[in-house]
Amino acid sequence: MRVEVAYALPEKQKIITLEVEEGCTVRDAVRRSNIQVFFPDVDVETVKVGIFGKAVRNAEEQVLKEGERVELYRELKVDPKQARANRAAKNN
């Protein structure tokens, strides 16, 4: 079955399409994608992941379905609430 693994930085993004067998887990797909070739700072064993924008709690057990896209999440540099407060203060 076909699935995708996606990762993005502000200046660069990559979506990798994989053919995997039934029963492939989210973490297996991340490992097989070799995404670290394009983004060396990504730790495929610990990166937080989701499927179509919904966080996956246990990537080692979550089984993928045909056509799903695994998204790798990077750490936020600034808390979104703080970023809004900073923008509001700047506009005043």
C-alpha positions in Angstrom: 0.0 0.0 0.0 1.1 3.6 -0.6 1.7 6.1 2.2 3.5 9.4 2.5 5.9 10.8 5.1 6.2 14.6 5.2 8.4 17.1 7.0 8.7 20.9 6.6 10.8 23.7 7.7 10.0 27.3 6.9 12.3 27.3 3.9 12.2 23.6 2.9 9.7 20.8 2.8 9.8 17.2 1.6 7.1 14.6 1.0 8.3 11.0 0.5 6.0 8.4 -1.0 6.5 4.8 0.2 5.2 1.4 -0.7 4.7 -0.5 2.5 3.1 -3.8 3.5 -0.2 -4.1 5.4 0.5 -3.7 9.1 3.2 -1.1 8.8 3.3 1.2 11.8 3.8 4.9 11.8 7.3 4.6 13.2 8.3 2.0 10.6 7.2 4.3 7.8 9.3 7.2 9.3 12.3 4.9 9.6 11.9 3.6 6.0 11.5 7.1 4.6 15.1 8.0 5.2 13.9 11.5 5.9 17.2 12.2 7.9 19.0 12.3 4.5 17.2 15.5 3.8 16.9 16.8 7.3 19.9 15.5 9.4 18.5 17.0 12.6 15.4 14.8 12.6 15.7 11.9 15.1 13.4 9.2 13.5 13.2 7.4 16.8 11.8 10.2 18.9 10.2 12.8 16.5 6.6 13.6 17.3 4.3 12.5 14.5 0.7 12.7 13.3 -1.5 11.5 10.5 -3.2 14.3 8.5 -2.7 16.8 11.3 -3.9 14.6 14.2 -1.2 13.6 16.7 -0.4 9.9 17.1 0.2 8.9 20.7 2.0 5.6 20.1 3.8 5.5 16.7 5.2 2.1 17.4 1.7 0.6 17.5 -0.4 2.8 15.3 -0.9 0.9 12.0 -1.2 2.9 8.8 -3.9 2.7 6.2 -3.7 3.1 2.4 -3.1 6.7 1.4 -2.3 8.1 4.8 0.3 10.9 5.3 2.5 10.7 8.3 3.6 14.2 9.3 6.7 14.8 11.4 6.4 17.7 13.9 9.3 20.0 14.9 9.5 21.7 18.2 8.0 25.1 18.5 10.5 27.9 19.0 7.8 30.2 20.6 4.6 29.2 22.4 1.7 30.3 20.1 0.1 32.2 22.9 3.3 34.1 23.6 3.7 34.8 19.8 0.2 36.4 19.7 1.0 38.4 22.8 4.2 39.6 21.2 2.5 40.6 18.0 -0.3 42.5 19.9 2.3 44.4 22.0 4.2 45.3 18.8 1.1 46.7 17.1 0.3 49.0 20.1 
